[in-house]
Every structure is written in C-alpha cells, then in structure tokens.
Amino acid sequence: MGLRIGVAGAGLVGRLAALALARAEHEVTMFEASDSLSPKSSEPRAAAWTSAGMLSPIAEMETGGSAVRQLGERSLHLWQEIDAHLCAHAKTSSALNSGVGLQLQDSLMVCHGSDLGSAQRVLRLLDGDSARVIKLAADETAALAPGLKTGLHCWRLIGEGHLYPALAMQNLATAVPQVRWRFGEPVLGLTPGCMQLRHGAESFDWVIDARGVGAAREVPVRGVRGEVIVLAAPGFQLHRAVRLLHPRWRVYIVPRPDGQLVIGATEIESEDRSPISVQSTMELLSAAFSIFPSLAEARILWTDVNLRPATPDNLPWVDTEKGLLRLNGMFRHGWLLAPAVIEKALSDANLC
C-alpha cells in the first residue's frame, strides 16, 4: 500500500516528484502558493516558467563541471521516458500539445572571430567530449542555422537539445489526475511528516520540500535574478538552440513553437523581481542581433524575470531524514538536472 506524501511547491521539482511518486502508487497531495496550475507572469511563480528549457550537459560543463555533466546525461534519458509517458497519457490527440515538446537535434555553439580566444578556453574544458563537439564548416553551419551571420565560428554539440517549458509544466500536472492539488496554500515550514500551513499543521508519512527560493529560511539557498526576452519571428528557421560564447555574456537563443524565440539569460546576484532593465535588454538583443541579423524585424512579445534557487556552490542540494526530503538549488540547470536528482533522491529514500 502506498504512503501519504505531501509535496510543498509545484515548480518543476515538485511536479516531477509528484509524477514519480504517483506512478509508484503513493497518495500525493501538492501544496502550491499560487492560485492556479499555470500562474501568471505578473505574480511570483516557479523559475521553470521563465526558463528556456535547454538540455545542454556538454556546454554546461563550463560552469557546472563534471557533476552537472553526469546528472545531465542521465536526465536526457529520463526526459525521453517522461515524454513518452506523458504522450501516452495525453488527453489530446495533437502531438503538438502532448509530452514536453522534447527536441533532441543537437545544439550549436558560436562565437565571433574576435572572441575565439575565449571560446577556445571553453572548448578546452570540453576536450574530453571531442567526439561530440564538432567544428562546422561554413556550408554545414548555413544548413543547420540558415539565418546565422556568415563568418562566425560554429560547433555542433551532439546529443543536446531543448524542450518547451510551458507545455511540460502543464502536462506534468495533468498527466497525474490522482494527485490532489491545493492551490493558494503556501507551506510555511516542514518537519518530518508534517507541513505547517496558515490554518495549522497537517501530517503525512513523508513530506517533500520543493519550494525553491521559498525555502530560504530552512535551506541554504539564495535567489539569482534571470531575465529573458520572447520574440515573434515568423518565417525564421531555427530548430535547435544556439549559444553565443562571449567574454562577458552567455547568451542563448532557443526556438519555441509558432515562430517564437527565447533570448536569455542574464545571471545577476540579486533577489530583485522587478521588470527587466534597459541594460539587460540591450545586451541580450544586441547579442542575438549580432549573430542573427534577420532578427531586426522580429517583434518583442514579452519579457520575463525570475529568481533561480542557488546554493553556495551552485549545485543541487538534497537533504533527507526519515519523513522529510528537501530538494533545492537547481540554479540555472533545472530542466537539465531535476529528473536525475529526483530519481536518485527518491530511490535513496526508498520512495520509488
């Protein structure tokens, strides 16, 4: 017989944990501070809603090291299994609206000639993956990214990809109808087997803390500001994420359905949630325009700002005691790391 498990926080970590626990036949109740399954950008919401959904275990070695690489590779396999499960249990027959929008067609890494020195430093860190980091000739680059400015240095990162965060978040929730959702109920604190709510405490066999920066009073986590810009670019042909290597920025452009693109993302040591700054807007758009000149006529649909939960070493934080599991600190790697981190944590706790 399954256990009664309460999950605090319906961000990516909470939804993935709920899916895994429900599939293991536990009785899961999800507590979420916001008022809906898909909260508006104008209200505080999980970092996953703002992210681009890149799955880049090779490229992220530059900042995350081998730990991020190893977990990321495992997550790539898990995302394929999760995507297949969600598609099989979809309530729609449309392939565009099922699954997580998973695209594993590799990614591209580019730099301007003047920045080749900085790019080579990054490439040296990836030297162990030389078979999966392929330097492209000009004609190969043009075939993979037709609008890319000529004269750029370009590398293809084999096996990387991206997904569509909004679709994934929606379907991760709707694929498990047996999970009980309690919206507008922020969790104020957790102890083994107990959740403290505004109206009092509730008991469970296990409780899981997946509140991100909302758990800062109990977990060594801080918020790191990230800003993105979403463009409408009808007719713009891009099927894989493109990452620009620059001495000061790490800018990426990720395609989304319906001719949209996401440009991101800043990384600012601040817990300010105010709208995107002029400086960040200029830097992100200038970087994107410098490699894709045809974006000059694209339209800005919206911008978004959120806080990534980060630990002192910027690596995931897992803490387990009987009846209480805390999962946090996915930082800028949530989509890349969360499936593997959750799989191991639930297994170690004998919950899955």
C-alpha positions as CSV (number, residue, x, y, z in Angstrom):
1,M,0.0,0.0,0.0
2,G,1.3,3.5,-0.9
3,L,2.3,6.2,1.5
4,R,0.6,9.5,2.1
5,I,3.1,12.1,0.8
6,G,2.8,15.9,0.8
7,V,4.8,18.0,-1.7
8,A,5.4,21.6,-1.0
9,G,5.9,23.7,-4.2
10,A,4.5,23.0,-7.7
11,G,7.5,24.1,-9.7
12,L,9.4,21.7,-11.9
13,V,10.9,19.8,-9.0
14,G,7.6,19.4,-7.3
15,R,5.8,18.3,-10.4
16,L,8.4,15.8,-11.4
17,A,8.5,14.4,-7.8
18,A,4.7,14.1,-7.8
19,L,4.7,12.3,-11.1
20,A,7.3,9.8,-9.9
21,L,5.5,9.2,-6.6
22,A,2.1,8.8,-8.2
23,R,3.5,6.3,-10.6
24,A,4.9,4.4,-7.6
25,E,1.3,4.3,-6.3
26,H,1.7,6.7,-3.4
27,E,-1.1,9.1,-2.3
28,V,0.2,12.5,-3.2
29,T,-1.1,15.9,-2.2
30,M,0.5,19.0,-3.8
31,F,0.6,22.4,-2.0
32,E,1.1,25.4,-4.1
33,A,1.3,29.1,-3.0
34,S,-0.1,30.5,-6.3
35,D,-3.8,30.2,-7.2
36,S,-3.6,28.2,-10.4
37,L,-2.0,25.4,-12.3
38,S,-0.4,28.0,-14.7
39,P,0.3,31.2,-12.7
40,K,0.6,34.5,-14.5
41,S,4.0,36.1,-15.1
42,S,2.8,39.1,-13.1
43,E,2.8,37.0,-9.8
44,P,5.7,35.2,-8.1
45,R,6.0,31.8,-9.7
46,A,8.5,28.9,-10.1
47,A,11.7,29.6,-12.1
48,A,10.7,26.9,-14.6
49,W,8.1,29.1,-16.1
50,T,10.6,31.7,-17.1
51,S,13.4,29.3,-18.4
52,A,14.2,28.4,-22.0
53,G,14.3,24.6,-21.4
54,M,17.8,23.9,-22.7
55,L,19.2,20.4,-22.2
56,S,22.9,21.0,-22.6
57,P,25.1,18.7,-20.5
58,I,28.2,19.3,-22.6
59,A,28.0,23.1,-22.8
60,E,27.1,23.5,-19.1
61,M,30.3,21.7,-18.0
62,E,31.9,25.1,-18.3
63,T,30.1,26.4,-15.2
64,G,28.8,23.2,-13.6
65,G,31.7,20.8,-14.0
66,S,31.5,17.0,-14.3
67,A,28.7,16.7,-11.7
68,V,26.4,18.7,-14.0
69,R,27.5,16.7,-17.0
70,Q,26.9,13.3,-15.4
71,L,23.5,14.2,-14.0
72,G,22.6,16.0,-17.2
73,E,23.3,12.9,-19.3
74,R,21.1,10.8,-17.1
75,S,18.3,13.4,-17.3
76,L,18.4,13.3,-21.1
77,H,17.5,9.7,-21.0
78,L,14.8,10.3,-18.3
79,W,13.2,13.1,-20.3
80,Q,12.7,10.7,-23.2
81,E,11.0,8.3,-20.9
82,I,8.9,11.1,-19.3
83,D,8.0,12.5,-22.7
84,A,6.8,9.1,-23.9
85,H,4.8,8.5,-20.7
86,L,3.1,11.9,-21.0
87,C,2.3,11.4,-24.7
88,A,0.8,8.0,-23.9
89,H,-1.5,9.5,-21.2
90,A,-2.3,12.7,-23.1
91,K,-5.9,13.9,-23.2
92,T,-5.4,15.3,-26.7
93,S,-4.5,13.6,-30.0
94,S,-2.4,16.5,-31.1
95,A,1.3,15.8,-30.9
96,L,2.0,19.5,-30.6
97,N,0.1,19.7,-27.3
98,S,1.3,16.5,-25.7
99,G,4.6,15.5,-24.0
100,V,7.1,18.1,-23.1
101,G,8.0,19.4,-26.5
102,L,11.2,17.5,-26.5
103,Q,13.7,18.2,-29.3
104,L,17.0,16.3,-29.3
105,Q,18.5,17.6,-32.6
106,D,21.8,18.7,-31.0
107,S,22.7,22.4,-30.3
108,L,25.0,24.9,-31.7
109,M,27.8,27.0,-30.1
110,V,29.1,30.0,-31.9
111,C,31.5,32.9,-31.4
112,H,32.7,35.9,-33.3
113,G,36.3,35.8,-34.6
114,S,37.4,38.4,-32.1
115,D,36.2,36.2,-29.3
116,L,37.8,33.0,-30.5
117,G,40.3,33.1,-27.6
118,S,37.6,33.0,-25.0
119,A,35.8,30.3,-27.0
120,Q,38.9,28.1,-27.1
121,R,39.2,28.3,-23.3
122,V,35.7,26.9,-23.0
123,L,36.5,24.3,-25.6
124,R,39.5,23.1,-23.6
125,L,37.1,22.4,-20.7
126,L,35.1,20.2,-23.1
127,D,38.1,18.4,-24.5
128,G,37.0,15.1,-23.1
129,D,34.0,15.2,-25.3
130,S,35.8,16.0,-28.6
131,A,33.8,13.3,-30.4
132,R,30.6,15.2,-29.5
133,V,31.9,18.8,-30.1
134,I,32.3,19.1,-33.8
135,K,33.7,22.2,-35.6
136,L,31.5,23.0,-38.5
137,A,32.4,24.4,-42.0
138,A,30.6,27.4,-43.3
139,D,28.2,25.3,-45.5
140,E,27.4,23.0,-42.7
141,T,26.6,26.0,-40.4
142,A,24.4,27.5,-43.1
143,A,22.4,24.3,-43.4
144,L,21.8,23.9,-39.7
145,A,21.0,27.6,-38.9
146,P,20.2,29.4,-42.2
147,G,19.9,32.9,-40.8
148,L,23.2,32.8,-38.9
149,K,25.7,35.5,-39.8
150,T,28.5,34.4,-42.0
151,G,32.0,34.3,-40.7
152,L,31.2,33.0,-37.3
153,H,33.0,30.1,-35.7
154,C,30.4,27.3,-35.0
155,W,30.5,24.0,-33.2
156,R,27.8,21.3,-33.1
157,L,27.2,19.7,-29.7
158,I,25.9,16.2,-30.4
159,G,23.1,14.8,-28.3
160,E,22.0,18.1,-26.7
161,G,18.5,19.6,-27.1
162,H,15.7,21.5,-25.6
163,L,12.1,21.3,-24.5
164,Y,9.1,23.6,-24.2
165,P,8.8,24.6,-20.5
166,A,5.1,25.9,-20.5
167,L,3.9,22.7,-22.3
168,A,6.0,20.5,-20.0
169,M,4.7,22.2,-16.8
170,Q,1.1,21.8,-17.9
171,N,1.4,18.2,-18.9
172,L,3.4,17.2,-15.9
173,A,0.5,18.2,-13.8
174,T,-2.4,16.9,-15.9
175,A,-0.9,13.5,-16.6
176,V,-1.3,12.5,-12.9
177,P,-5.0,13.2,-12.1
178,Q,-4.8,11.2,-8.9
179,V,-2.6,13.9,-7.4
180,R,-4.6,16.2,-5.1
181,W,-3.9,19.9,-5.8
182,R,-4.3,22.5,-3.1
183,F,-3.8,26.0,-4.6
184,G,-3.4,29.2,-2.7
185,E,-1.9,27.2,0.2
186,P,1.7,28.3,0.9
187,V,3.7,25.9,3.1
188,L,5.2,27.9,6.0
189,G,7.5,25.2,7.3
190,L,8.3,21.5,7.3
191,T,9.3,19.0,9.9
192,P,9.5,15.2,9.4
193,G,6.0,14.0,8.4
194,C,4.4,17.4,9.0
195,M,3.6,20.6,7.0
196,Q,2.9,23.9,8.7
197,L,0.1,25.8,6.8
198,R,-1.6,29.1,7.6
199,H,-4.5,27.3,9.2
200,G,-2.4,24.8,11.1
201,A,-0.4,21.6,10.7
202,E,-1.1,18.6,8.5
203,S,0.5,15.2,8.9
204,F,1.8,12.8,6.3
205,D,4.0,9.7,6.1
206,W,6.6,11.8,4.2
207,V,6.8,15.5,3.2
208,I,8.9,16.8,0.4
209,D,10.2,20.4,0.3
210,A,10.4,21.6,-3.4
211,R,9.8,25.4,-2.7
212,G,12.9,26.8,-4.4
213,V,13.7,30.2,-3.0
214,G,10.6,30.0,-0.9
215,A,12.5,27.6,1.4
216,A,15.3,30.1,2.1
217,R,14.6,30.2,5.8
218,E,15.2,26.5,6.1
219,V,17.6,25.7,3.3
220,P,21.0,27.4,2.3
221,V,19.6,28.8,-0.9
222,R,19.5,32.3,-2.5
223,G,17.7,33.7,-5.4
224,V,19.7,34.7,-8.6
225,R,17.9,37.0,-10.9
226,G,17.5,35.9,-14.5
227,E,15.9,37.8,-17.4
228,V,14.6,36.6,-20.8
229,I,13.0,38.1,-23.9
230,V,10.5,36.3,-26.0
231,L,10.3,37.3,-29.7
232,A,7.9,36.6,-32.5
233,A,9.9,35.9,-35.7
234,P,7.5,34.4,-38.3
235,G,9.4,32.6,-41.1
236,F,12.6,32.5,-39.0
237,Q,14.0,29.0,-39.4
238,L,15.7,27.6,-36.3
239,H,15.3,24.1,-35.0
240,R,18.0,23.9,-32.3
241,A,19.3,26.1,-29.5
242,V,22.2,28.4,-30.3
243,R,24.6,29.5,-27.6
244,L,26.9,32.6,-28.1
245,L,30.3,32.4,-26.4
246,H,31.4,35.9,-25.4
247,P,33.9,37.1,-22.8
248,R,31.1,38.8,-20.7
249,W,27.9,37.0,-21.6
250,R,26.5,33.6,-22.1
251,V,23.6,34.3,-24.4
252,Y,21.4,31.6,-25.9
253,I,18.5,31.6,-28.5
254,V,16.0,28.8,-28.2
255,P,13.2,28.1,-30.7
256,R,9.7,27.7,-29.5
257,P,6.5,26.7,-31.4
258,D,4.6,29.1,-33.6
259,G,7.7,31.1,-34.7
260,Q,8.7,32.3,-31.3
261,L,12.2,32.5,-29.9
262,V,13.5,32.9,-26.4
263,I,16.6,35.0,-25.8
264,G,18.3,34.6,-22.4
265,A,19.5,34.8,-19.9
266,T,21.1,37.3,-17.6
267,E,22.6,36.0,-14.3
268,I,22.6,38.7,-11.6
269,E,23.3,38.2,-7.9
270,S,20.1,39.9,-6.8
271,E,16.7,38.8,-5.5
272,D,15.0,41.7,-7.3
273,R,11.9,40.6,-9.2
274,S,11.3,44.0,-10.9
275,P,11.0,44.2,-14.7
276,I,13.9,43.7,-17.0
277,S,16.5,46.5,-17.0
278,V,17.4,48.6,-20.1
279,Q,21.0,47.3,-19.9
280,S,19.9,43.7,-19.9
281,T,17.5,44.3,-22.7
282,M,20.2,46.0,-24.8
283,E,22.8,43.3,-24.1
284,L,20.5,40.4,-24.9
285,L,19.1,41.9,-28.0
286,S,22.4,43.1,-29.3
287,A,24.0,39.7,-28.8
288,A,21.2,38.0,-30.6
289,F,21.2,40.5,-33.5
290,S,24.9,40.2,-33.8
291,I,24.6,36.6,-34.8
292,F,21.2,36.6,-36.4
293,P,20.8,39.9,-38.4
294,S,17.4,38.9,-39.7
295,L,16.0,39.3,-36.2
296,A,16.0,43.1,-36.8
297,E,12.3,42.8,-37.8
298,A,11.3,40.4,-35.1
299,R,8.8,41.7,-32.6
300,I,9.2,41.6,-28.8
301,L,6.2,39.7,-27.4
302,W,7.1,40.0,-23.7
303,T,10.0,39.9,-21.2
304,D,10.1,37.9,-18.0
305,V,12.1,37.9,-14.8
306,N,12.5,35.3,-12.1
307,L,14.8,34.0,-9.4
308,R,16.8,30.8,-9.8
309,P,17.3,28.9,-6.5
310,A,21.1,28.6,-6.0
311,T,23.2,27.1,-3.2
312,P,26.6,28.4,-2.1
313,D,28.3,26.1,-4.7
314,N,25.5,26.4,-7.3
315,L,25.0,22.7,-7.2
316,P,21.8,20.8,-6.3
317,W,21.0,20.4,-2.6
318,V,19.4,17.2,-1.3
319,D,18.8,16.6,2.4
320,T,17.0,13.5,3.7
321,E,15.8,12.4,7.1
322,K,13.0,9.9,7.9
323,G,9.8,11.5,6.9
324,L,11.3,14.6,5.2
325,L,13.1,15.2,1.9
326,R,14.3,18.6,0.8
327,L,15.2,19.1,-2.9
328,N,16.6,22.5,-4.0
329,G,19.3,24.5,-5.6
330,M,18.8,23.6,-9.3
331,F,20.1,27.1,-10.2
332,R,20.3,27.6,-14.0
333,H,20.2,23.8,-14.6
334,G,16.7,22.9,-13.5
335,W,15.5,21.2,-16.7
336,L,18.9,19.6,-17.2
337,L,19.3,18.2,-13.7
338,A,16.0,17.8,-12.0
339,P,14.9,14.4,-13.3
340,A,18.2,12.7,-12.4
341,V,18.4,14.4,-9.0
342,I,14.9,13.5,-8.1
343,E,15.3,9.9,-9.3
344,K,18.3,9.3,-7.0
345,A,16.8,11.2,-4.1
346,L,13.5,9.2,-4.2
347,S,15.4,5.9,-4.6
348,D,17.8,6.7,-1.7
349,A,14.7,7.4,0.5
350,N,13.1,4.1,-0.6
351,L,10.1,6.1,-2.0
352,C,10.5,4.9,-5.6
